Amino acid sequence: MALTQEQKKQFKSIGHHLKPVLIVAEQGLSEGVMAELERALSDHELIKIQLRLPDRADRAAILTELCQQSSAELVQSIGKMALVYRKNLKANPKLSNVQRL
């Protein structure tokens, strides 16, 4: 499900105004974090994640694992913020960050 450059550009512009829905801290990817990630991706499709980890390599590893476990696509990662997308065929237009616009 690779995103095209045009899709990434569109999602970046939408994601710029979003607030982080999920925060990953020192405990990493716990069951609660993964459950919230699934709920957020199902509802919103495009979400912003804040990674409160000091080491850049740790943030990259967590993001890679997070995307693999949730079957999501990384749109953008800048510093401690990441933008993640997963298409939902039955998305609620009132909740979806992609379909609302």
C-alpha positions in Angstrom: 0.0 0.0 0.0 2.7 2.5 -0.9 1.6 6.1 -1.0 2.4 8.2 -4.0 4.3 11.5 -3.6 1.1 13.4 -4.4 -0.8 11.5 -1.7 2.0 12.2 0.8 2.0 15.9 -0.1 -1.8 16.1 0.5 -1.6 14.2 3.8 1.3 16.4 5.0 -0.9 19.5 4.4 -3.8 17.9 6.3 -1.6 16.6 9.1 0.1 20.0 9.7 -3.0 21.2 11.5 -3.6 18.0 13.5 -2.8 17.6 17.2 -1.1 14.4 18.4 -3.6 11.7 19.1 -1.1 9.2 20.5 1.9 9.7 22.7 4.6 7.1 23.0 6.9 7.5 26.0 9.7 5.5 27.7 7.5 2.4 28.2 7.4 1.9 24.4 4.6 0.0 22.6 2.5 -1.4 25.4 -0.9 -3.1 24.8 -2.7 0.1 25.7 -0.7 2.1 23.2 -1.4 -0.4 20.4 -5.1 -0.5 21.3 -5.3 3.3 21.1 -3.4 3.3 17.9 -5.9 0.8 16.3 -8.8 2.8 17.5 -7.4 6.1 16.3 -6.4 4.7 12.8 -9.9 3.1 12.4 -11.6 6.4 13.3 -9.3 9.0 11.8 -7.2 7.2 9.1 -4.5 9.9 9.3 -3.1 10.6 12.8 -0.2 12.5 14.3 1.9 10.7 16.9 4.3 12.2 19.4 7.3 10.2 20.4 8.7 11.3 23.8 12.0 9.4 23.4 15.3 11.2 23.6 17.3 9.0 21.2 16.7 9.3 17.5 17.5 5.7 16.8 14.9 4.6 19.4 12.3 6.8 17.8 13.0 5.3 14.4 12.8 1.7 15.7 9.5 2.4 17.5 8.0 4.0 14.4 9.0 1.1 12.2 7.6 -1.5 14.7 4.4 0.6 15.1 3.8 0.8 11.4 4.5 -2.9 10.9 2.2 -4.0 13.7 -0.7 -1.8 12.6 -0.2 -2.2 8.8 0.0 1.6 8.6 2.1 3.8 6.3 4.5 6.4 7.6 3.8 9.7 5.8 6.3 11.9 7.5 8.6 12.0 10.6 10.0 15.3 11.8 11.8 15.3 15.2 9.5 13.8 17.8 6.4 13.9 15.6 5.2 11.4 13.1 2.3 11.3 10.7 0.8 7.9 10.0 -1.9 6.8 7.6 -4.0 3.6 7.2 -6.9 3.4 4.8 -10.3 2.4 6.3 -12.8 1.3 3.7 -15.7 1.9 6.2 -14.5 5.2 7.6 -17.0 7.5 9.2 -16.8 10.8 7.2 -17.5 12.8 10.3 -14.4 11.3 12.1 -12.0 10.7 9.2 -9.3 13.4 8.8 -8.9 12.5 5.1 -12.6 12.5 4.1 -13.7 15.6 6.0 -11.9 17.9 3.6 
